[in-house]
Amino acid sequence: MSDQKLSAVVLAAGKGTRMKSPLPKVLHPVAGMPMITYPLGALKALDIEDVRVVVGHGKALVEKVVHSVGYSCFEQKEQKGTGHAVMAADFKTLEGDVLIVNGDHPLIAPEDFANFVNQYREDHAAIAVMTSKLNNPGSYGRIIRHSGEFQAIVEAKDCGHEALEIKEVNSGIYITKADVLRKYLPKIEANNSQEEFYLTDIIALAKQDKLTVKAYESDPRVCFGVNDQRALATATQSLMRSKVNQLLDNGVVIIDPQNTYIEPTVQVGAGAVIHPGTYLRGRTQIGQFCVIEMGCQIQDSLVESNVIVKSHSVLESCKIGETAQVGPFARIRPDSDVGKACKIGNFVELKKVKLGEGTKASHLTYLGDAELGKNVNIGCGTITCNYAVDKKKYKTIIGDNVFVGSDSQFIAPVEIGDNAVIGSGSVITKNVPANALGVTRARQVIRENYVTPEEN
């Protein structure tokens, strides 16, 4: 693209009545992210500095998302049509070429915008509209051409039988010059049943003045706007399917692509094997040659190479070191760091725990707010009691090569030295020095003939 000034206006003020949800339409999640982040991300990839987002319904919520991307918001206090929305973006101060896009088109890609802008500039057009051909154009406005040249956009409700047969439709994405907007936007009128100001009216005004107006056909997905929950689900499925296909092309083994759910932001290394029912979310990174078994959910986590995550394990905002094993039915909660070659077995829960290399907690254990050294053995049923009556959480520190017998409890804060042994069934309330045995087990008492035969 050239160095010519390029601005953008994103229309995101609508309530989305057909969504039947109190959440603003553009904030509904598509493949794990608010819908509006997709067109905003596509614009970001083009390095457009002046992006103005028109907000209305749910203004405060939408602004949080928009500001996190670094763009500005302009309020449309009353929703009076697309033309009115562009006016609300302080249109008189826009400069250069202006892209006008919808915030509810999550399948748009940066290359769609780039190609559109390049075509428009090559033709030295005054206005251009992005179009697509759909097998079932439904309620989309039809593109009218004569001898291949664009003539007009006709809304479906205004089309005759012949026009309704046209497959090429208006995507609602436009590009024009700031000067054109300043000249024609004030001239459009709300002469329609909705009493709204339609942006498409500037096309007719420009053509009356013999300006060059173009329509450029693009991929059908650019027309896909989300207006109800069915379309929302379709958009998510489309993006996840695209991600799965991309990973397959890059050497990832996905056993059942139709039943594997991977969000676009996830990274997976070549040679990894992903089993059915897996859901990989957010900023998750899976290393090479990992095996992620059936039914696992992994969110915002780093899983290094050669790790096995066994079935139905849940990982959240954690790190798993090389060659470690996790699960089945394990839960690794945020801020946990599982070291190289560790083993976390079935029904083990970790929360804010750091495990040194080779440490094992094989089954039925809760470790919270703890730091464990290398080659520690945690027996079945062990608990770090981190939450106290003062409603504060305290830390357990266990050194290298410690052996913890089954059914042990650590009443934090407590520290266990290197090479110590904790006897099974112990409740540890005091620090245990290195190389020591810590045990609180009561002495076994046997009373023979305690039950008489008549009582049996």
C-alpha positions as CSV (number, residue, x, y, z in Angstrom):
1,M,0.0,0.0,0.0
2,S,1.1,3.6,-0.6
3,D,2.0,6.2,1.9
4,Q,-1.2,8.1,1.1
5,K,-3.2,9.0,4.3
6,L,-5.8,6.3,5.2
7,S,-8.4,6.6,7.9
8,A,-11.2,4.3,9.0
9,V,-14.6,4.5,10.6
10,V,-16.0,1.4,12.3
11,L,-19.8,1.2,12.8
12,A,-20.5,-0.4,16.2
13,A,-23.4,1.4,17.7
14,G,-26.2,-1.0,17.1
15,K,-28.1,-2.8,19.8
16,G,-28.4,-6.1,17.9
17,T,-32.1,-6.8,18.8
18,R,-32.1,-10.1,17.0
19,M,-29.3,-11.4,19.3
20,K,-31.8,-11.4,22.1
21,S,-29.1,-10.7,24.6
22,P,-28.3,-7.8,26.9
23,L,-24.7,-7.8,25.7
24,P,-23.9,-5.3,23.0
25,K,-23.8,-7.1,19.7
26,V,-20.2,-6.3,18.8
27,L,-19.0,-7.7,22.1
28,H,-20.5,-11.2,21.7
29,P,-17.6,-13.7,21.6
30,V,-16.5,-15.2,18.3
31,A,-13.9,-18.0,18.8
32,G,-13.0,-16.6,22.2
33,M,-12.7,-12.9,21.4
34,P,-15.3,-10.0,21.1
35,M,-16.6,-9.9,17.6
36,I,-15.4,-6.3,17.0
37,T,-11.8,-7.3,17.7
38,Y,-11.6,-9.0,14.3
39,P,-12.2,-6.0,12.1
40,L,-10.2,-3.8,14.4
41,G,-7.3,-6.3,14.2
42,A,-7.6,-6.3,10.4
43,L,-7.3,-2.5,10.4
44,K,-4.4,-2.7,12.8
45,A,-2.5,-4.9,10.4
46,L,-2.7,-2.1,7.8
47,D,-1.1,0.3,10.3
48,I,-4.0,2.7,10.1
49,E,-3.5,5.3,12.7
50,D,-6.8,7.2,12.6
51,V,-9.5,4.6,13.4
52,R,-12.7,6.0,14.8
53,V,-15.2,3.6,16.3
54,V,-18.8,4.8,16.5
55,V,-20.5,3.5,19.7
56,G,-24.0,3.7,21.0
57,H,-25.7,0.8,22.8
58,G,-23.5,-0.5,25.7
59,K,-21.1,2.4,25.1
60,A,-19.1,2.0,28.3
61,L,-18.5,-1.7,27.6
62,V,-17.6,-1.3,24.0
63,E,-15.2,1.6,24.8
64,K,-13.1,-0.7,27.0
65,V,-12.4,-3.1,24.2
66,V,-11.8,-0.3,21.6
67,H,-9.5,1.6,23.9
68,S,-7.5,-1.6,24.7
69,V,-6.6,-1.6,20.9
70,G,-5.6,2.0,21.0
71,Y,-8.5,3.5,18.9
72,S,-10.9,6.3,19.6
73,C,-14.7,6.2,20.2
74,F,-17.4,8.6,19.1
75,E,-20.9,8.3,20.4
76,Q,-24.0,8.1,18.2
77,K,-26.6,9.0,20.7
78,E,-29.5,8.0,18.5
79,Q,-29.3,5.2,16.0
80,K,-30.5,6.9,12.8
81,G,-28.8,4.9,10.1
82,T,-25.4,4.3,8.7
83,G,-25.0,7.7,7.2
84,H,-25.9,9.3,10.6
85,A,-23.3,7.0,12.2
86,V,-20.5,8.2,10.0
87,M,-21.5,11.8,10.8
88,A,-21.2,11.0,14.5
89,A,-17.5,10.2,13.9
90,D,-16.6,13.9,13.6
91,F,-16.4,13.2,9.8
92,K,-15.4,16.8,8.9
93,T,-12.0,16.3,10.5
94,L,-11.2,13.0,8.6
95,E,-8.3,13.1,6.2
96,G,-7.3,11.2,3.0
97,D,-9.1,8.0,2.0
98,V,-11.6,6.7,4.5
99,L,-12.6,3.1,5.0
100,I,-16.0,2.5,6.4
101,V,-16.5,-0.9,7.9
102,N,-18.9,-2.8,10.2
103,G,-18.0,-4.0,13.7
104,D,-20.1,-7.1,13.3
105,H,-18.1,-8.7,10.4
106,P,-15.7,-11.1,12.2
107,L,-14.5,-13.1,9.1
108,I,-12.9,-10.1,7.5
109,A,-9.1,-10.4,7.0
110,P,-6.3,-7.8,6.5
111,E,-5.8,-8.8,2.9
112,D,-9.4,-8.1,2.2
113,F,-9.0,-4.5,3.2
114,A,-5.6,-4.2,1.5
115,N,-6.8,-5.4,-1.8
116,F,-9.9,-3.2,-1.6
117,V,-7.9,-0.1,-0.9
118,N,-5.4,-0.9,-3.7
119,Q,-8.1,-1.5,-6.3
120,Y,-9.8,1.8,-5.3
121,R,-6.6,3.8,-5.6
122,E,-5.6,2.2,-8.9
123,D,-8.9,3.2,-10.4
124,H,-8.7,6.7,-8.9
125,A,-12.4,6.3,-7.8
126,A,-14.3,8.7,-5.7
127,I,-16.3,5.9,-3.9
128,A,-16.1,2.1,-3.9
129,V,-18.1,-0.6,-2.3
130,M,-16.9,-4.1,-1.5
131,T,-19.3,-6.8,-2.8
132,S,-19.6,-10.6,-2.8
133,K,-21.6,-13.2,-4.7
134,L,-23.8,-15.3,-2.5
135,N,-25.9,-18.4,-3.4
136,N,-28.6,-17.2,-1.1
137,P,-28.4,-13.4,-1.1
138,G,-31.5,-13.1,1.1
139,S,-32.0,-9.6,2.5
140,Y,-28.7,-8.1,1.3
141,G,-28.8,-5.1,-1.0
142,R,-28.3,-6.1,-4.6
143,I,-25.5,-4.7,-6.8
144,I,-26.9,-3.4,-10.1
145,R,-24.5,-3.4,-13.0
146,H,-24.8,-2.4,-16.7
147,S,-22.4,-4.0,-19.1
148,G,-20.3,-4.9,-16.1
149,E,-20.1,-1.4,-14.7
150,F,-21.5,-0.6,-11.3
151,Q,-24.7,1.4,-11.4
152,A,-26.5,1.3,-8.0
153,I,-27.3,-0.6,-4.8
154,V,-30.9,-1.5,-4.4
155,E,-32.2,-2.7,-1.0
156,A,-33.8,-6.2,-1.2
157,K,-37.2,-4.8,0.0
158,D,-37.2,-2.5,-3.0
159,C,-36.1,-5.0,-5.6
160,G,-38.4,-6.4,-8.3
161,H,-38.5,-10.1,-9.1
162,E,-35.6,-9.8,-11.7
163,A,-33.4,-7.8,-9.3
164,L,-33.9,-10.3,-6.5
165,E,-32.3,-13.0,-8.8
166,I,-29.0,-11.0,-8.6
167,K,-26.4,-12.9,-6.6
168,E,-23.9,-10.0,-6.1
169,V,-24.6,-8.1,-2.9
170,N,-23.4,-5.1,-0.8
171,S,-21.1,-6.0,2.0
172,G,-21.6,-2.7,3.8
173,I,-17.9,-1.9,3.4
174,Y,-17.0,1.3,1.6
175,I,-14.0,3.5,0.8
176,T,-14.2,7.1,-0.2
177,K,-12.3,10.3,0.2
178,A,-12.8,12.6,3.2
179,D,-13.7,15.5,0.8
180,V,-16.5,13.3,-0.7
181,L,-17.9,12.7,2.8
182,R,-17.8,16.3,3.7
183,K,-19.6,17.2,0.5
184,Y,-22.3,14.6,0.3
185,L,-23.1,13.4,3.8
186,P,-24.9,16.7,4.7
187,K,-27.0,16.2,1.6
188,I,-28.5,12.8,2.4
189,E,-32.1,12.8,3.7
190,A,-34.2,10.4,5.8
191,N,-36.8,9.9,3.1
192,N,-37.6,6.3,3.9
193,S,-40.0,4.3,6.1
194,Q,-37.3,4.0,8.8
195,E,-36.6,7.7,8.8
196,E,-32.9,6.9,8.7
197,F,-29.9,8.4,6.9
198,Y,-28.5,5.7,4.6
199,L,-24.8,5.9,3.7
200,T,-25.6,4.3,0.3
201,D,-27.4,7.5,-0.7
202,I,-24.0,9.2,-1.2
203,I,-23.4,6.8,-4.1
204,A,-26.4,8.1,-6.0
205,L,-25.4,11.7,-5.3
206,A,-21.8,11.1,-6.5
207,K,-23.0,9.4,-9.7
208,Q,-25.3,12.4,-10.4
209,D,-22.2,14.5,-10.3
210,K,-20.4,12.1,-12.7
211,L,-17.9,10.9,-10.2
212,T,-16.3,7.5,-10.5
213,V,-18.0,4.9,-8.3
214,K,-16.8,1.3,-8.3
215,A,-17.9,-2.1,-6.9
216,Y,-15.2,-4.7,-6.3
217,E,-16.1,-8.3,-5.7
218,S,-14.4,-10.1,-2.8
219,D,-14.6,-13.4,-1.0
220,P,-18.1,-14.2,0.2
221,R,-17.0,-14.3,3.9
222,V,-16.5,-10.5,3.9
223,C,-20.3,-10.2,3.6
224,F,-20.9,-12.4,6.6
225,G,-22.3,-10.1,9.3
226,V,-23.6,-11.5,12.6
227,N,-27.1,-10.5,13.5
228,D,-28.3,-13.5,15.6
229,Q,-27.1,-16.3,17.7
230,R,-27.1,-18.8,14.8
231,A,-24.8,-16.5,12.8
232,L,-22.6,-16.1,15.9
233,A,-22.1,-19.8,16.2
234,T,-21.5,-20.1,12.4
235,A,-18.8,-17.4,12.7
236,T,-17.0,-19.3,15.5
237,Q,-17.2,-22.6,13.7
238,S,-15.7,-20.9,10.5
239,L,-12.8,-19.4,12.3
240,M,-12.0,-22.6,14.3
241,R,-12.2,-24.7,11.1
242,S,-9.8,-22.3,9.4
243,K,-7.4,-22.6,12.3
244,V,-7.6,-26.4,12.3
245,N,-6.9,-26.5,8.6
246,Q,-3.9,-24.2,9.0
247,L,-2.4,-26.4,11.7
248,L,-3.0,-29.5,9.6
249,D,-1.1,-27.9,6.8
250,N,1.7,-27.1,9.2
251,G,2.2,-30.7,10.3
252,V,0.0,-31.0,13.4
253,V,-1.8,-34.3,13.7
254,I,-5.5,-33.6,14.5
255,I,-7.3,-36.9,14.7
256,D,-10.9,-35.6,14.3
257,P,-10.9,-32.1,12.8
258,Q,-14.7,-31.8,13.0
259,N,-14.6,-32.3,16.8
260,T,-11.5,-30.3,17.7
261,Y,-11.9,-26.7,18.8
262,I,-8.9,-24.4,18.5
263,E,-9.1,-20.6,18.6
264,P,-7.2,-18.5,16.1
265,T,-4.8,-17.1,18.6
266,V,-3.4,-20.6,19.6
267,Q,0.0,-21.9,18.4
268,V,0.7,-25.6,18.0
269,G,4.1,-27.1,17.1
270,A,4.6,-29.6,14.2
271,G,4.3,-33.2,15.2
272,A,1.9,-32.5,18.1
273,V,-1.1,-34.9,18.3
274,I,-4.5,-33.4,19.2
275,H,-7.3,-35.8,20.1
276,P,-11.0,-35.2,19.7
277,G,-13.0,-33.0,22.1
278,T,-10.0,-30.9,22.8
279,Y,-10.5,-27.1,23.3
280,L,-7.4,-24.9,23.0
281,R,-8.1,-21.3,23.9
282,G,-6.6,-17.8,24.1
283,R,-2.8,-17.4,24.0
284,T,-2.1,-21.1,24.4
285,Q,1.2,-22.4,23.0
286,I,1.7,-26.2,22.5
287,G,5.2,-27.3,21.7
288,Q,6.4,-29.9,19.2
289,F,5.5,-33.6,19.6
290,C,3.1,-33.0,22.5
291,V,0.1,-35.3,22.9
292,I,-3.1,-33.7,24.0
293,E,-5.6,-36.4,24.8
294,M,-9.4,-36.4,24.5
295,G,-11.5,-33.8,26.3
296,C,-8.7,-31.5,27.5
297,Q,-9.3,-27.8,27.9
298,I,-6.2,-25.6,27.8
299,Q,-6.4,-21.8,28.1
300,D,-3.6,-19.1,28.0
301,S,-1.0,-21.7,28.8
302,L,2.5,-22.6,27.7
303,V,3.0,-26.4,27.1
304,E,6.6,-27.1,26.1
305,S,7.7,-29.9,23.8
306,N,7.1,-33.6,24.3
307,V,4.5,-33.1,27.0
308,I,1.6,-35.6,27.4
309,V,-1.6,-34.1,28.7
310,K,-3.9,-37.0,29.4
311,S,-7.6,-37.0,28.9
312,H,-10.1,-34.5,30.5
313,S,-7.4,-32.3,32.1
314,V,-8.0,-28.6,32.5
315,L,-5.1,-26.1,32.3
316,E,-5.5,-22.4,32.9
317,S,-2.7,-19.7,32.6
318,C,0.1,-22.1,33.5
319,K,3.3,-23.5,32.2
320,I,4.2,-27.1,31.7
321,G,7.8,-28.0,31.2
322,E,9.3,-30.4,28.6
323,T,8.6,-34.1,28.9
324,A,6.2,-33.6,31.8
325,Q,3.0,-35.6,32.1
326,V,-0.3,-34.2,33.3
327,G,-3.6,-36.1,34.0
328,P,-5.9,-37.7,33.4
329,F,-8.5,-35.5,35.2
330,A,-5.9,-33.0,36.5
331,R,-6.6,-29.3,37.0
332,I,-3.7,-26.9,36.7
333,R,-4.9,-23.5,37.8
334,P,-3.3,-20.0,37.1
335,D,0.3,-19.1,38.0
336,S,1.4,-22.7,38.3
337,D,4.7,-23.7,36.8
338,V,5.2,-27.4,36.3
339,G,8.9,-28.2,35.7
340,K,10.6,-30.5,33.3
341,A,9.9,-34.2,33.6
342,C,7.3,-33.7,36.3
343,K,4.3,-36.0,36.7
344,I,0.9,-34.7,37.7
345,G,-1.5,-37.5,37.9
346,N,-5.3,-38.1,38.1
347,F,-7.4,-35.9,40.3
348,V,-4.5,-33.6,41.2
349,E,-5.2,-29.8,41.5
350,L,-2.5,-27.2,41.5
351,K,-3.0,-23.5,42.2
352,K,-0.1,-21.0,42.2
353,V,2.5,-23.7,42.6
354,K,6.0,-24.0,41.3
355,L,7.4,-27.6,40.8
356,G,11.0,-28.4,40.3
357,E,12.3,-30.9,37.7
358,G,11.3,-34.5,38.2
359,T,8.8,-33.8,41.0
360,K,5.7,-36.1,41.1
361,A,2.2,-35.8,42.5
362,S,0.6,-38.9,41.1
363,H,-3.0,-38.8,42.4
364,L,-5.6,-37.3,44.6
365,T,-3.7,-34.2,45.8
366,Y,-4.2,-30.5,46.3
367,L,-1.2,-28.2,46.2
368,G,-1.9,-24.5,46.5
369,D,0.4,-21.5,47.1
370,A,3.5,-23.7,47.3
371,E,7.0,-24.1,46.0
372,L,8.5,-27.6,45.6
373,G,12.0,-28.4,44.7
374,K,13.4,-31.1,42.4
375,N,12.6,-34.8,42.6
376,V,10.0,-34.4,45.3
377,N,7.5,-37.3,45.8
378,I,4.1,-36.2,46.9
379,G,2.0,-39.1,48.2
380,C,-1.7,-39.7,47.6
381,G,-4.1,-37.5,49.4
382,T,-1.6,-34.7,50.3
383,I,-2.9,-31.2,50.9
384,T,-1.2,-27.9,51.4
385,C,-3.6,-26.0,53.8
386,N,-3.0,-22.5,52.4
387,Y,-6.2,-20.7,53.5
388,A,-6.3,-19.7,57.1
389,V,-9.1,-18.4,59.5
390,D,-7.9,-14.8,59.0
391,K,-8.9,-15.2,55.3
392,K,-5.3,-14.9,54.1
393,K,-3.3,-17.4,52.1
394,Y,0.0,-18.7,53.2
395,K,2.8,-20.5,51.4
396,T,4.3,-24.0,51.8
397,I,8.0,-24.5,50.7
398,I,9.3,-28.0,50.2
399,G,13.0,-28.5,49.3
400,D,14.7,-31.0,46.9
401,N,14.4,-34.8,47.2
402,V,11.7,-34.7,49.9
403,F,9.5,-37.7,50.3
404,V,6.0,-37.0,51.4
405,G,3.9,-39.9,52.6
406,S,0.3,-40.3,51.7
407,D,-2.5,-38.4,53.5
408,S,-0.2,-35.7,54.7
409,Q,-1.3,-32.1,55.4
410,F,0.9,-29.0,55.5
411,I,-0.5,-26.2,57.6
412,A,1.0,-23.1,55.9
413,P,3.2,-21.2,56.4
414,V,5.6,-24.1,56.7
415,E,9.0,-25.0,55.2
416,I,10.4,-28.5,54.7
417,G,14.2,-28.8,54.2
418,D,16.0,-30.9,51.5
419,N,15.9,-34.7,51.7
420,A,13.4,-34.7,54.5
421,V,10.8,-37.4,55.0
422,I,7.2,-36.8,56.0
423,G,5.5,-39.8,57.5
424,S,2.1,-40.8,56.1
425,G,-0.9,-39.4,57.8
426,S,1.0,-36.5,59.3
427,V,-0.3,-33.0,59.9
428,I,2.8,-30.7,59.7
429,T,2.5,-27.4,61.5
430,K,6.1,-26.7,62.1
431,N,9.2,-26.4,59.9
432,V,11.0,-29.7,59.3
433,P,14.8,-29.3,58.8
434,A,16.9,-31.0,56.1
435,N,17.4,-34.7,56.3
436,A,14.9,-35.0,59.1
437,L,11.8,-37.2,59.6
438,G,8.6,-35.3,60.3
439,V,5.7,-37.4,61.6
440,T,2.7,-36.6,63.8
441,R,1.1,-40.0,63.6
442,A,-0.6,-41.2,66.8
443,R,0.6,-44.4,68.4
444,Q,-1.6,-47.4,67.4
445,V,-3.5,-49.0,70.2
446,I,-4.9,-52.5,70.1
447,R,-7.4,-53.8,72.7
448,E,-8.1,-57.4,72.2
449,N,-11.6,-58.8,72.8
450,Y,-13.0,-55.3,72.7
451,V,-16.2,-56.7,71.0
452,T,-17.9,-59.7,72.6
453,P,-19.3,-62.5,70.4
454,E,-22.8,-61.6,71.4
455,E,-22.4,-58.1,69.8
456,N,-21.3,-59.5,66.4
